[in-house]
Amino acid sequence: LSLLLLCCLRTFVLISTRPPLPPPCARNESEGYIGADASWVRLKKALQYKTVSLAPHDYNKQELVDFVRYLKQAFPGVFRSPHVRHDIINKYSLLISVHGKNATLKPYMLLSHMDVVPVVQSEWKWDGFGAKESADGQRVYGRGAVDNKGQLMAVMEAINFMLSKGDQPVRSFFIGFGHDEEVGGEDGALQIAKELRRRGYNQLEFILDEGFMVIEGLMPGLKFPIAGIGVSEKGSLYLNISVRSEGGHSSLPPFQSSIGILSAAISRLEANPHPFIFDDLTANFVERISLDLPFPLNVVCSNIWLFKPLLRIALSKGLTKSMVHTTTAITMIHGGVKSNVIPPSAWAIVNHRIHPSQTIKQVIDRDIAVINDHRVKVEVVKGYKSFEAHPISPHNPKYDWPFQVLDKSVRQIHPTAVPLPMTLIANTDTRHYLNFTKHVFRHIPVTLHAKEVSMIHGRDEYISRSGFESAINFYYHLILNVDSNVNSTVPHTHSTEL
């Protein structure tokens, strides 16, 4: 009984610390955002550009040129504003500088990317670059709708809206649109970063790039969406697992062929995943969602010290599984040249996404120990970019101002969502900007159900009209909140917001 009382007491204490919702934004419907229809039309046009990246340095150059030209035509108020400078970087990327009223304040940066992954048209119901609208007009289908032209266009619409009202931000900021994020970003984001340093900008207040969305149904039992804010990013490691042995005729097989040895090694890697890591970010995630869970789930999640084994099981399923350990994926395999020939060699490519608590060396050492076979060679793949996990950015909503701004902006637009610092399991262009600031965040302000996440890089990718409008509103609020006291309890009354 005393143990139960202790758990309930801790739950009560945590719930009492729940952060209050920011004041609602006043909105006068008669002065509503009159450009919503035009924004939707501009987005549909943007999705029709086939800005596909295939491999490093291999992308659709003419489509990228045409897309940047379209942005200039679609947003003349931005590109002709006296407060805005724009530069084409390395022929295809775009760097926009928005000059604020107070040049002494350290600028911040918003990132997106123009390129998209290819479309396997046979798997799509609609033309992947046709920007097909749903029958009710509330969705548009197209590659890049979420990743990442929807976000890019939302940023442009927010800036366009601000400037169209004659406003100028207090704090300057940069907008960086890379053209090859999907294949590493070395021709785009890396060159933008070099240009910033060339201009003397070695420090930024914070950086916001693509990342987690506002996800519904992230875990069983969650009745509210999770607005993930990536405060770190997994590292990536590509390993070549290879075997060489005596080849020969299949009528005289050895005890174990190179393919057999390799298969056994792969089986051991998959059967022995990297360990579950219950780090501070995971603990914060669990405790924060406990504030909005019903009994008895709130008691379980607010008492990690007692229920950690149970929580390990719960978090090791679904989308959260990849966030709590280093993942192992066998992505390529090769061996054999003819049906009656025993191959002298076989190899496979293994991709690890590395948890921030581990290093590349630790992952390699563990793989070698798990395989435990001197006949198997483990090497880092040349030509593939392997890199460590990103540092964890400060993310206390009470004390870390950049995170406060994001937290407030998210909760204003998505009042039912719970903003949570998390480790992003994918990779972004932020790797090229880590030296500019310790405040690096990753978030896409669009709501999706957990079952819909697979459409990103998959088939029938779409964005809803309400989601796109919310994204525009998020970036507009973000700019306002950067320029205001984020702890203020005074409602702001920008009545012409979206």
C-alpha positions in Angstrom: 0.0 0.0 0.0 2.8 2.4 0.9 4.4 1.7 -2.5 1.1 2.6 -4.3 0.7 5.8 -2.3 4.3 6.8 -3.2 3.6 6.2 -6.9 0.4 8.2 -6.7 2.1 11.0 -4.9 4.9 11.3 -7.5 2.2 11.3 -10.2 0.4 14.1 -8.5 3.6 16.1 -8.1 4.5 15.7 -11.8 1.0 16.7 -12.9 1.1 19.8 -10.8 4.1 21.0 -12.8 2.3 20.8 -16.1 3.2 23.9 -18.2 0.2 26.2 -18.8 -1.1 26.6 -22.3 0.0 29.9 -23.9 -2.9 32.4 -24.2 -5.0 31.9 -27.3 -4.5 34.2 -30.2 -7.2 36.7 -30.9 -8.7 36.2 -34.4 -11.2 38.4 -36.1 -12.9 36.3 -38.7 -14.0 39.3 -40.7 -10.3 40.1 -41.1 -9.2 36.6 -41.9 -6.2 35.6 -43.9 -7.4 36.4 -47.5 -4.5 34.7 -49.2 -5.4 31.1 -48.2 -6.7 30.1 -51.6 -3.7 31.6 -53.4 -1.3 29.8 -51.1 -2.9 26.5 -51.9 -2.6 27.1 -55.6 1.0 28.1 -55.2 1.7 24.9 -53.3 0.1 22.7 -56.0 2.3 24.4 -58.6 5.4 23.8 -56.5 4.7 20.1 -56.3 4.8 19.8 -60.1 8.5 20.5 -60.4 10.5 17.2 -60.7 13.4 18.3 -58.5 14.6 14.7 -58.0 17.9 13.8 -56.5 19.2 10.4 -57.5 22.8 10.2 -56.0 25.4 12.7 -54.8 26.0 15.3 -57.5 23.2 13.7 -59.6 20.0 15.6 -59.6 17.6 17.3 -62.0 19.4 20.5 -62.5 17.0 22.2 -65.0 14.0 21.5 -62.7 15.9 23.1 -59.8 16.6 26.2 -61.9 13.0 26.3 -63.0 11.7 25.9 -59.4 13.8 28.8 -58.1 12.5 30.9 -61.0 9.0 29.9 -60.0 9.6 31.0 -56.3 10.7 34.4 -57.6 7.6 34.7 -59.7 5.2 33.4 -57.0 6.6 35.7 -54.2 7.6 39.0 -55.8 6.8 40.8 -52.5 9.5 38.7 -50.8 12.2 38.9 -53.5 11.7 42.6 -54.2 11.4 43.7 -50.5 14.0 46.2 -49.3 14.3 44.0 -46.2 15.3 40.9 -48.1 18.4 39.7 -49.9 18.6 36.5 -51.9 21.5 34.6 -53.4 21.8 31.5 -55.6 24.4 29.3 -54.0 26.4 26.8 -56.0 24.0 27.3 -59.0 20.9 25.7 -57.5 20.5 26.3 -53.8 18.8 29.5 -52.4 19.9 31.6 -49.4 17.4 34.3 -48.3 18.4 36.9 -45.8 15.6 38.8 -44.0 17.0 41.9 -42.3 15.6 42.8 -38.9 15.3 46.2 -37.3 17.9 45.4 -34.6 21.2 44.3 -36.3 22.8 43.7 -32.9 20.7 40.6 -32.3 22.1 37.3 -33.3 20.2 36.0 -36.3 18.5 32.6 -36.5 17.9 30.3 -39.5 15.1 28.3 -41.0 16.0 25.4 -43.3 14.1 23.3 -45.9 15.2 21.6 -49.1 14.0 21.8 -52.7 14.9 18.3 -53.8 12.7 15.1 -53.5 13.2 11.4 -53.8 12.2 9.6 -57.0 8.7 8.4 -57.6 7.9 4.8 -58.6 4.9 5.7 -60.6 3.5 2.1 -60.8 3.0 2.2 -57.1 1.1 5.5 -57.1 -2.6 6.0 -57.6 -2.0 9.4 -59.1 0.8 11.1 -61.0 3.6 11.6 -58.5 4.2 15.1 -59.8 0.7 15.9 -61.0 -0.4 17.7 -57.7 -3.8 15.9 -57.9 -6.4 17.3 -55.5 -8.8 15.1 -53.7 -12.5 15.3 -54.6 -13.3 17.5 -51.7 -10.3 19.8 -52.3 -8.8 19.2 -48.9 -5.8 17.2 -49.9 -3.1 17.4 -52.6 -1.1 14.4 -53.6 2.5 14.8 -54.9 6.1 13.9 -54.1 7.4 16.4 -51.6 4.0 17.4 -50.2 5.4 16.7 -46.7 9.1 16.1 -47.4 9.8 18.9 -48.0 8.1 21.3 -50.4 5.1 21.7 -48.1 7.4 23.0 -45.4 9.4 25.1 -47.8 6.3 26.8 -49.2 4.9 27.3 -45.7 8.0 29.3 -44.8 7.7 31.4 -47.9 4.0 32.0 -47.4 4.6 33.1 -43.8 7.3 35.6 -44.8 5.2 36.8 -47.7 2.3 37.4 -45.4 4.4 39.3 -42.9 6.0 41.5 -45.5 2.6 42.1 -47.3 1.4 43.8 -44.1 4.3 46.2 -44.1 6.0 44.5 -41.1 9.7 44.0 -40.6 11.0 41.5 -38.0 13.1 42.8 -35.1 15.6 40.0 -35.3 17.2 39.1 -38.6 17.0 35.6 -39.9 18.2 33.4 -42.8 16.3 30.9 -44.9 18.3 28.2 -46.5 16.8 26.0 -49.2 19.3 23.3 -50.2 19.0 21.4 -53.4 20.5 17.9 -52.6 19.5 17.1 -49.0 18.1 13.7 -50.1 21.6 12.7 -51.2 23.8 14.2 -48.4 23.5 18.0 -48.9 27.2 18.5 -49.8 26.4 20.6 -52.9 23.6 22.5 -51.3 23.5 23.0 -47.5 27.2 22.6 -47.0 27.8 25.4 -49.6 25.2 27.6 -47.9 27.0 27.1 -44.6 30.3 28.1 -46.2 28.7 31.2 -47.7 27.5 32.3 -44.2 31.0 31.9 -42.8 32.4 33.9 -45.7 30.1 36.7 -44.8 31.3 36.6 -41.2 28.3 34.8 -39.7 29.9 32.2 -37.5 27.2 32.0 -34.8 23.4 31.8 -35.0 20.8 32.0 -32.2 19.1 28.7 -33.3 18.4 26.6 -36.4 15.1 24.9 -37.3 15.0 22.3 -40.0 12.6 19.5 -41.0 12.1 16.7 -38.5 9.3 15.1 -36.5 5.7 16.0 -37.3 2.7 16.3 -35.0 1.9 12.6 -34.8 -1.4 11.1 -33.7 -1.5 7.5 -32.5 2.3 7.4 -31.8 1.8 4.8 -29.0 -1.1 2.6 -27.8 -3.2 4.5 -25.2 -2.2 8.0 -26.3 -5.3 10.0 -26.9 -3.4 13.2 -27.9 -0.9 14.0 -30.6 2.8 14.2 -29.9 4.6 17.2 -31.5 8.1 15.9 -31.6 10.9 18.4 -31.7 14.2 16.8 -32.7 16.9 18.0 -30.3 19.4 15.5 -31.6 19.7 13.3 -34.7 20.9 9.8 -35.0 24.3 9.1 -36.6 24.6 6.9 -39.6 27.1 4.1 -40.3 27.4 2.0 -43.5 29.4 -1.3 -43.1 30.5 -3.8 -45.7 30.3 -7.3 -44.3 32.3 -9.5 -46.6 33.6 -13.1 -46.8 36.2 -14.7 -49.1 36.5 -18.5 -49.5 37.4 -21.2 -52.0 35.1 -21.2 -54.9 34.5 -24.1 -57.2 31.9 -26.4 -58.8 28.6 -26.9 -56.9 29.1 -30.7 -57.2 32.0 -30.4 -54.7 30.7 -28.0 -52.1 32.7 -27.1 -49.0 31.4 -27.5 -45.5 30.3 -23.8 -45.6 30.3 -21.5 -48.6 31.0 -17.8 -48.6 27.2 -17.2 -48.9 26.6 -19.5 -45.9 29.2 -17.8 -43.8 27.8 -14.4 -44.7 24.2 -15.5 -44.0 25.1 -16.7 -40.6 26.8 -13.4 -39.8 23.8 -11.5 -40.9 21.4 -13.7 -38.9 23.5 -13.1 -35.8 23.3 -9.3 -36.3 19.6 -9.4 -36.7 19.0 -11.8 -33.8 21.1 -9.6 -31.5 19.9 -6.0 -31.9 21.7 -3.2 -30.1 20.5 -2.7 -26.5 17.6 -0.5 -25.5 18.9 2.8 -24.1 16.8 4.5 -21.5 18.5 7.9 -21.6 17.4 11.3 -20.3 15.5 12.1 -23.4 13.5 8.9 -23.2 12.8 9.5 -19.5 11.7 13.0 -20.2 9.4 11.7 -23.0 7.8 9.1 -20.7 7.3 11.5 -17.8 5.9 14.3 -20.0 3.2 12.2 -21.6 2.2 11.0 -18.1 0.8 14.4 -17.5 -1.9 13.8 -20.1 -2.5 10.1 -19.7 -5.5 8.6 -17.8 -5.2 6.4 -14.7 -3.4 4.0 -14.4 -1.2 4.8 -17.4 -0.2 8.1 -15.8 1.0 6.3 -12.7 3.1 3.9 -14.7 4.8 6.6 -16.8 5.5 8.9 -13.9 7.2 6.2 -11.9 10.0 5.0 -14.2 12.1 3.8 -11.3 9.5 1.1 -10.7 8.0 0.4 -14.1 11.1 0.6 -16.3 10.8 -3.1 -17.5 7.2 -2.5 -18.5 8.1 0.7 -20.3 10.9 -0.9 -22.2 8.4 -3.3 -23.7 5.9 -0.6 -24.6 8.6 1.7 -26.2 10.1 -1.2 -28.2 7.1 -1.3 -30.5 5.9 0.9 -33.3 7.5 4.2 -34.2 9.2 4.6 -30.8 11.2 1.5 -31.3 13.8 3.2 -33.5 14.2 6.0 -31.0 15.5 4.0 -28.1 18.4 2.0 -29.6 20.8 1.9 -32.5 19.0 0.2 -35.4 20.4 -2.4 -37.8 19.2 -2.8 -41.4 20.6 -5.1 -44.0 20.1 -3.1 -47.1 22.1 -4.8 -49.9 23.5 -8.3 -50.4 25.5 -9.9 -53.2 27.0 -13.3 -53.9 27.0 -15.8 -56.6 27.6 -15.6 -60.4 26.0 -18.8 -61.7 23.6 -21.4 -60.5 26.2 -24.2 -60.5 29.2 -22.2 -59.3 30.2 -21.8 -55.6 31.1 -18.1 -55.3 34.5 -17.2 -53.9 33.1 -14.1 -52.2 29.9 -12.6 -50.9 29.1 -9.3 -49.3 26.3 -7.3 -47.7 25.8 -3.7 -46.7 24.6 -2.9 -43.2 23.2 0.5 -42.3 23.2 1.4 -38.6 21.4 4.5 -37.3 23.3 5.3 -34.2 21.8 6.4 -31.0 23.3 9.5 -29.4 24.6 7.5 -26.5 26.8 5.4 -28.8 29.7 6.1 -31.1 30.7 4.6 -34.5 33.6 2.7 -32.9 31.3 1.2 -30.2 28.9 0.0 -32.9 31.6 -1.5 -35.0 33.2 -3.3 -32.1 29.9 -4.7 -31.0 29.1 -6.0 -34.5 32.5 -7.8 -34.7 31.8 -9.3 -31.3 28.3 -10.4 -32.2 29.4 -12.0 -35.6 32.3 -13.6 -33.8 33.8 -15.2 -36.9 37.4 -14.4 -38.1 36.3 -15.3 -41.7 34.0 -12.3 -41.8 35.5 -8.9 -42.6 33.8 -5.7 -41.3 34.7 -2.4 -43.0 33.3 1.1 -43.2 32.0 1.5 -46.7 34.0 4.0 -48.7 31.9 6.5 -50.7 29.1 6.5 -48.1 29.0 9.3 -45.5 29.1 7.8 -42.1 28.9 10.3 -39.2 28.3 10.4 -35.4 25.0 11.2 -33.8 24.4 14.9 -33.3 24.9 16.6 -29.9 21.7 17.0 -27.8 20.5 20.6 -27.9 19.4 22.4 -24.7 15.7 21.7 -24.4 14.4 22.8 -21.0 11.1 24.7 -21.7 11.6 26.8 -18.6 15.2 28.0 -19.1 16.3 27.5 -22.7 15.0 30.4 -24.7 15.2 29.0 -28.2 13.3 25.8 -27.2 10.8 28.0 -25.3 10.0 29.8 -28.6 9.4 26.5 -30.4 7.4 25.1 -27.6 5.2 28.1 -27.4 4.7 28.3 -31.2 3.7 24.6 -31.4 1.2 24.8 -28.6 -0.4 28.0 -30.1 -1.1 26.2 -33.4 -1.7 22.7 -32.0 -3.2 23.3 -28.5 -4.1 19.6 -28.0 -0.6 18.4 -28.9 2.2 17.8 -26.4 5.6 19.2 -27.6 8.4 16.8 -26.7 12.1 16.9 -27.2 13.1 13.7 -29.1 16.0 12.1 -31.1 15.2 12.3 -34.8 15.7 8.9 -36.4 16.2 10.2 -39.9 19.0 12.6 -41.1 18.7 16.2 -42.3 20.8 19.0 -43.6 21.5 20.2 -40.0 24.8 18.1 -40.0 26.3 21.0 -42.1 25.3 23.7 -39.6 26.2 22.1 -36.2 29.1 24.5 -35.6 26.9 27.6 -35.8 24.9 27.0 -32.7 24.2 24.4 -30.0 20.4 25.1 -30.4 19.5 22.9 -33.4 16.0 21.7 -33.8 14.0 19.6 -36.2 10.3 19.8 -36.7 7.7 19.8 -39.5 4.5 21.6 -38.2 2.1 19.2 -40.0 -0.3 16.7 -38.3 -0.2 13.1 -39.5 -1.4 9.8 -38.0 1.3 7.3 -37.2 0.0 5.0 -40.0 0.5 7.8 -42.5 4.2 8.4 -41.9 5.2 5.6 -44.3 3.9 7.8 -47.3 7.0 10.0 -46.8 9.5 8.5 -49.4 6.6 6.1 -50.1 3.6 6.2 -52.3 0.7 8.7 -52.5 2.4 11.3 -50.4 0.0 14.1 -49.6 -0.6 17.1 -47.4 -4.0 18.4 -46.2 -5.1 21.9 -46.8 -5.7 22.5 -43.1 -2.2 21.0 -42.3 -0.6 23.3 -44.8 -2.4 26.4 -43.5 -1.4 25.4 -39.9 2.3 25.1 -41.1 2.1 28.7 -42.5 0.6 29.9 -39.3 3.3 28.1 -37.2 6.1 29.9 -39.0 4.3 33.2 -38.7 3.9 32.7 -35.0 7.5 31.6 -34.7 8.7 34.9 -36.1 6.4 36.8 -33.8 7.5 34.8 -30.8 11.1 35.3 -31.5 10.6 39.0 -31.5 8.6 39.0 -28.3 9.0 37.9 -24.7 8.1 34.2 -24.9 7.1 34.1 -21.2 4.6 36.9 -21.6 1.0 36.1 -20.5 -0.4 38.9 -22.5 -2.4 37.6 -25.5 -1.2 39.0 -28.9 -3.9 40.1 -31.2 -2.6 39.8 -34.7 -6.1 39.6 -36.1 -5.1 39.0 -39.7 -3.4 35.8 -39.1 -4.3 32.6 -41.0 
